[in-house]
Amino acid sequence: MVSLPNFISLARLLCVPVVVWLILTGQMRAAFWVFVAAGFSDAADGFIARHFDARTAVGHYMDPLADKALLVSVYITLGLHGALEDWLVILVVFRDVLIVGGALLFLTLTNDKIKLEPILISKLNTVLQIALATVVLAGLGFKVNIGNAPVLLTYATAATTVLSGGGYIMRWVRGTASVERV
């Protein structure tokens, strides 16, 4: 647990209630900066872990947990604020519940270790989710006209969310195909 990347992931996890509180209290500029700092921390912990041989078992699980907690919390809070479409919030949250639930089901059915490596479309989806939240928070916090960017990012995020969820379902179906029927 005591490694710089793990400490950075833990700090990102601790940012979750802060950014949620900032959005709920209408402090969008501060929420924007905390969210951006959390995004940079995700890049930093991954870089440090890979390039300085600082990977740990705890970090392997904590990093994606921190990412999911931050994005899901920000999406739900921005949805409650009316800044994101309800259907998109539901889709994003459902996909993450599907991924976590599917991983647990896969583990239960196969007794195999779960490969936590994200699929390519999932990486694109995460980038789009972050971009959308950043653009929305920037628009709200700095009162700038961001044009059609939120609309375009909403639909791109929705499409990659569906494709990513489907990709994980296909991965698990293939992985459990050899499991004996009870």
SEZA-348750 format. One line per field, with one value per residue (C-alpha): residue in three letters; x, y, z; residue number from 1. Coordinates in nm, 3 decimals, always signed. Example, Ala and Ser with C-alpha at 12.3 -4.5 7.8 and 13.67 -1.06 7.14 Angstrom:
2
type	c(ALA:SER)
east	c(+1.230:+1.367)
north	c(-0.450:-0.106)
up	c(+0.780:+0.714)
seq	c(1:2)
//
This chain:
182
type	c(MET:VAL:SER:LEU:PRO:ASN:PHE:ILE:SER:LEU:ALA:ARG:LEU:LEU:CYS:VAL:PRO:VAL:VAL:VAL:TRP:LEU:ILE:LEU:THR:GLY:GLN:MET:ARG:ALA:ALA:PHE:TRP:VAL:PHE:VAL:ALA:ALA:GLY:PHE:SER:ASP:ALA:ALA:ASP:GLY:PHE:ILE:ALA:ARG:HIS:PHE:ASP:ALA:ARG:THR:ALA:VAL:GLY:HIS:TYR:MET:ASP:PRO:LEU:ALA:ASP:LYS:ALA:LEU:LEU:VAL:SER:VAL:TYR:ILE:THR:LEU:GLY:LEU:HIS:GLY:ALA:LEU:GLU:ASP:TRP:LEU:VAL:ILE:LEU:VAL:VAL:PHE:ARG:ASP:VAL:LEU:ILE:VAL:GLY:GLY:ALA:LEU:LEU:PHE:LEU:THR:LEU:THR:ASN:ASP:LYS:ILE:LYS:LEU:GLU:PRO:ILE:LEU:ILE:SER:LYS:LEU:ASN:THR:VAL:LEU:GLN:ILE:ALA:LEU:ALA:THR:VAL:VAL:LEU:ALA:GLY:LEU:GLY:PHE:LYS:VAL:ASN:ILE:GLY:ASN:ALA:PRO:VAL:LEU:LEU:THR:TYR:ALA:THR:ALA:ALA:THR:THR:VAL:LEU:SER:GLY:GLY:GLY:TYR:ILE:MET:ARG:TRP:VAL:ARG:GLY:THR:ALA:SER:VAL:GLU:ARG:VAL)
east	c(+0.000:+0.284:+0.383:+0.350:+0.106:-0.119:-0.107:-0.207:-0.496:-0.610:-0.598:-0.814:-1.061:-1.074:-1.150:-1.484:-1.683:-1.513:-1.609:-1.962:-2.003:-1.867:-2.116:-2.406:-2.324:-2.291:-1.916:-1.860:-1.528:-1.376:-1.539:-1.380:-1.033:-1.067:-1.192:-0.905:-0.653:-0.804:-0.770:-0.404:-0.351:-0.482:-0.223:+0.050:-0.007:-0.012:+0.305:+0.490:+0.374:+0.484:+0.807:+0.945:+0.843:+0.603:+0.309:+0.135:-0.158:-0.343:-0.286:-0.410:-0.753:-0.752:-0.675:-0.981:-1.195:-1.094:-1.165:-1.509:-1.602:-1.503:-1.675:-1.994:-2.023:-1.964:-2.211:-2.482:-2.426:-2.422:-2.736:-2.908:-2.794:-2.959:-2.629:-2.624:-2.906:-3.074:-3.065:-2.688:-2.631:-2.838:-2.647:-2.304:-2.393:-2.557:-2.247:-2.022:-2.258:-2.263:-1.883:-1.842:-2.131:-2.013:-1.662:-1.795:-2.020:-1.730:-1.513:-1.789:-1.855:-1.496:-1.285:-1.037:-0.860:-1.033:-0.829:-0.884:-0.726:-0.977:-1.072:-0.984:-1.339:-1.357:-1.047:-1.205:-1.526:-1.338:-1.168:-1.504:-1.667:-1.386:-1.402:-1.778:-1.762:-1.472:-1.652:-1.975:-1.794:-1.592:-1.909:-2.084:-1.783:-1.653:-1.985:-1.847:-2.039:-1.909:-2.130:-2.232:-1.946:-2.166:-2.422:-2.159:-1.976:-2.305:-2.382:-2.022:-2.011:-2.343:-2.229:-1.899:-2.073:-2.302:-2.016:-1.795:-2.065:-2.128:-1.757:-1.730:-2.037:-1.877:-1.549:-1.732:-1.948:-1.636:-1.461:-1.743:-1.823:-1.606:-1.768:-1.963:-2.338:-2.477)
north	c(+0.000:+0.239:+0.353:+0.689:+0.565:+0.412:+0.734:+0.930:+0.688:+0.719:+1.099:+1.075:+0.855:+1.112:+1.383:+1.217:+1.357:+1.695:+1.733:+1.606:+1.861:+2.140:+2.057:+2.026:+2.365:+2.529:+2.588:+2.476:+2.652:+2.480:+2.149:+2.192:+2.237:+1.943:+1.724:+1.832:+1.768:+1.421:+1.356:+1.454:+1.236:+0.937:+0.996:+1.057:+0.742:+0.525:+0.684:+0.646:+0.286:+0.182:+0.376:+0.337:-0.025:+0.078:-0.147:-0.316:-0.552:-0.285:-0.029:-0.273:-0.259:+0.087:+0.282:+0.164:+0.187:+0.551:+0.622:+0.461:+0.625:+0.968:+0.943:+0.778:+1.028:+1.328:+1.199:+1.135:+1.475:+1.662:+1.470:+1.579:+1.934:+1.907:+1.954:+1.605:+1.412:+1.167:+0.887:+0.929:+0.920:+0.602:+0.447:+0.530:+0.408:+0.091:+0.010:+0.039:-0.173:-0.424:-0.433:-0.480:-0.728:-0.916:-0.942:-1.083:-1.329:-1.433:-1.494:-1.697:-1.912:-1.974:-1.940:-1.765:-1.444:-1.151:-0.975:-0.608:-0.482:-0.253:-0.316:-0.049:+0.089:+0.117:+0.336:+0.562:+0.566:+0.679:+0.957:+1.075:+1.058:+1.269:+1.513:+1.556:+1.614:+1.857:+2.056:+2.072:+2.178:+2.437:+2.576:+2.600:+2.721:+2.983:+3.078:+3.029:+2.929:+2.588:+2.553:+2.206:+2.029:+1.890:+1.754:+1.590:+1.450:+1.323:+1.112:+0.997:+0.899:+0.715:+0.521:+0.415:+0.330:+0.086:-0.060:-0.092:-0.266:-0.502:-0.569:-0.675:-0.898:-1.068:-1.113:-1.281:-1.498:-1.629:-1.673:-1.872:-2.082:-2.365:-2.371:-2.692:-2.660:-2.731)
up	c(+0.000:+0.077:-0.271:-0.443:-0.711:-0.442:-0.242:-0.554:-0.624:-0.264:-0.293:-0.609:-0.422:-0.142:-0.402:-0.478:-0.183:-0.229:-0.595:-0.525:-0.244:-0.466:-0.743:-0.498:-0.346:-0.686:-0.667:-1.025:-1.082:-0.779:-0.885:-1.228:-1.079:-0.839:-1.124:-1.350:-1.071:-1.020:-1.394:-1.389:-1.083:-1.280:-1.550:-1.291:-1.085:-1.398:-1.534:-1.204:-1.155:-1.506:-1.542:-1.190:-1.133:-0.858:-0.947:-0.655:-0.613:-0.414:-0.688:-0.950:-0.785:-0.626:-0.946:-1.143:-0.826:-0.782:-1.150:-1.141:-0.810:-0.940:-1.277:-1.151:-0.865:-1.090:-1.349:-1.089:-0.930:-1.262:-1.357:-1.034:-1.110:-1.453:-1.636:-1.792:-1.954:-1.715:-1.974:-2.014:-1.638:-1.613:-1.906:-1.761:-1.413:-1.548:-1.755:-1.450:-1.239:-1.527:-1.536:-1.160:-1.137:-1.444:-1.305:-0.979:-1.165:-1.390:-1.083:-0.919:-1.226:-1.332:-1.016:-1.246:-1.173:-1.332:-1.596:-1.518:-1.836:-2.007:-2.366:-2.623:-2.660:-2.281:-2.279:-2.542:-2.339:-2.028:-2.223:-2.358:-2.013:-1.868:-2.161:-2.124:-1.748:-1.795:-2.067:-1.865:-1.547:-1.741:-1.899:-1.563:-1.368:-1.606:-1.766:-2.116:-2.425:-2.519:-2.824:-2.935:-2.756:-2.476:-2.724:-2.943:-2.641:-2.495:-2.801:-2.845:-2.477:-2.506:-2.815:-2.660:-2.333:-2.513:-2.720:-2.413:-2.209:-2.500:-2.531:-2.169:-2.203:-2.503:-2.312:-2.024:-2.249:-2.422:-2.087:-1.932:-2.241:-2.113:-1.768:-1.708:-1.674:-1.333)
seq	c(1:2:3:4:5:6:7:8:9:10:11:12:13:14:15:16:17:18:19:20:21:22:23:24:25:26:27:28:29:30:31:32:33:34:35:36:37:38:39:40:41:42:43:44:45:46:47:48:49:50:51:52:53:54:55:56:57:58:59:60:61:62:63:64:65:66:67:68:69:70:71:72:73:74:75:76:77:78:79:80:81:82:83:84:85:86:87:88:89:90:91:92:93:94:95:96:97:98:99:100:101:102:103:104:105:106:107:108:109:110:111:112:113:114:115:116:117:118:119:120:121:122:123:124:125:126:127:128:129:130:131:132:133:134:135:136:137:138:139:140:141:142:143:144:145:146:147:148:149:150:151:152:153:154:155:156:157:158:159:160:161:162:163:164:165:166:167:168:169:170:171:172:173:174:175:176:177:178:179:180:181:182)
//
